[in-house]
């Protein structure tokens, strides 16, 4: 089957009916995954619906409680937006690792999430920052935590006709910051062997009162490791607390062995990345780079 129709709606009201019009429709946000999949024969839509003309999907909106990232906003624009880079430096780091500058000019955080790769860089960073997905569809609107959005490799919680509209990131807590690290076989444009996103907040005495730790490329989906965050609570991020968080992450990981790395290596490396990301987020708070 070849593409028979192309639609470019200018509103959400136009988008949903346009998507329902094909037997195998596909959303087009940046196209960096869709077009490659079509060329390889892995994806074969008969209708493509371009989302780049819908204002809600191309907006970055900030208010007192949250920053809302349109699902089709280019990663290049997100990385360079002062609210994203300033409030969520770890998320900006993750987005800046996706492909080349040319790819970042088209790809989006929403598209990276919907592609649902276990090794996606943005997903652990979004989970660490407690991001939610705003989804609309034939049955109305719903919110879903990012950690529940991806259900397996290449699979999401979106049902037929649904669209991811935006990612909602609550403002970091007072004296909070984040960090993201990954390891790849090569230094540029490769898929992560392991990734780690960490978001922390410290009180005036330097004790951790909020911690979320998420890891990628060590399971079928990115994982929120609640036990790892809990290990840091009440501590001043002493080595014992960090070691406990690392142990929790390694216990939660269930990686595979492939041509990039063995399962044992991935399990070891993800702990190293978590420990380093904790220290980076801590340093950002101490240096006054936190919210």
Secondary structure as UniProt FT lines:
FT   STRAND          5..7
FT   HELIX           12..19
FT   TURN            20..21
FT   TURN            23..24
FT   STRAND          25..28
FT   TURN            32..33
FT   HELIX           34..40
FT   STRAND          47..50
FT   TURN            52..53
FT   HELIX           55..58
FT   STRAND          60..62
FT   STRAND          66..70
FT   TURN            71..72
FT   HELIX           75..79
FT   HELIX           82..87
FT   HELIX           89..95
FT   TURN            96..97
FT   HELIX           101..104
FT   TURN            105..106
FT   HELIX           109..115
FT   TURN            118..119
FT   HELIX           121..128
FT   TURN            129..130
FT   STRAND          132..137
FT   TURN            138..139
FT   STRAND          140..145
FT   HELIX           146..149
FT   STRAND          150..152
FT   TURN            153..154
FT   STRAND          155..156
FT   TURN            160..161
FT   STRAND          163..170
FT   TURN            174..175
FT   STRAND          176..184
FT   STRAND          192..202
FT   TURN            204..205
FT   STRAND          208..216
FT   STRAND          223..224
FT   HELIX           226..232
FT   TURN            233..234
FT   HELIX           239..252
FT   HELIX           263..286
FT   TURN            287..288
//
